[in-house]
Amino acid sequence: MEPRAINLGGRPLAGGRVPALCAPLVGRTREALAAETAAVAAKRPDLLEWRVDFLEAIADTAEVLACARAVRAAAAGLPILFTRRAQREGGQPIALDEPQVLDLYETVAASGTVDAMDFEMQNAAADVQRVRALTRAHGLALVLSFHDFQRTPATADLQERFAQAHRLGADVAKLAVMPQDLDDVHRLLGATLQASRSLPIPVVSMAMGGLGAVSRLCGGVFGSALTFAVGAAPSAPGQVPIEDVRTVLAVLQRSTGLSAG
């Protein structure tokens, strides 16, 4: 069974190729973000993830919207995933409380500048429901994510996290974990394969750090619909330059016959 591709706006991302390539944007000012977006877009990933928690002016809603428009203008037509990564899951400290974060999500969703939003499934249930509702209202895809920067949970817990995302209404379920050894990487890939076969939504996974880099290269073979690669600067440990990822994916596509892109 072919892995499910991510759909944005009713169309399959990357024409349905799996895994699609996503590159992060981590600029701290509007000028830096616009320049970074242009440079990364020139490398033609399939998706840009704007990590707004890196933005120095995140508490200034008008400036965030100006940045969103600048990213959209520089993205050369590439779709944009909007993410405030919570600090407890590896994000930057920000000058907003959770109600203000939700208000920011609402404002950005209504602005027409992004195509998808990422929100952590461990957030308060009411907050997850609100983000689910606002993404639906504005026709955006919702990625519900889970990150553990310390360890790789037990296999049953990994499978439950994928299933939890689906139960909560995710359009895409994403897990990122830290392996302590190759057995952890192997377990993550196995859980990803099982979830990709059993759930009706696309799943995304990666093992972080050096040990986990292999999961970013071969995850698509095990059902991961998206891999994150460095366009200009990394947003998580173990991300590999986009040129290297593309080379490996092309080899895997030829060797396995799967729709790696």
Secondary structure as UniProt FT lines:
FT   STRAND          7..8
FT   TURN            9..10
FT   STRAND          11..12
FT   HELIX           13..16
FT   STRAND          20..25
FT   HELIX           30..41
FT   TURN            42..43
FT   STRAND          47..51
FT   HELIX           52..54
FT   TURN            56..59
FT   HELIX           61..74
FT   TURN            75..77
FT   STRAND          80..83
FT   HELIX           87..89
FT   HELIX           98..111
FT   STRAND          116..120
FT   TURN            121..122
FT   HELIX           125..137
FT   TURN            138..139
FT   STRAND          141..148
FT   HELIX           155..167
FT   TURN            168..169
FT   STRAND          172..177
FT   HELIX           182..198
FT   STRAND          203..207
FT   HELIX           209..218
FT   HELIX           219..222
FT   STRAND          226..230
FT   TURN            237..238
FT   STRAND          240..241
FT   HELIX           242..256
//
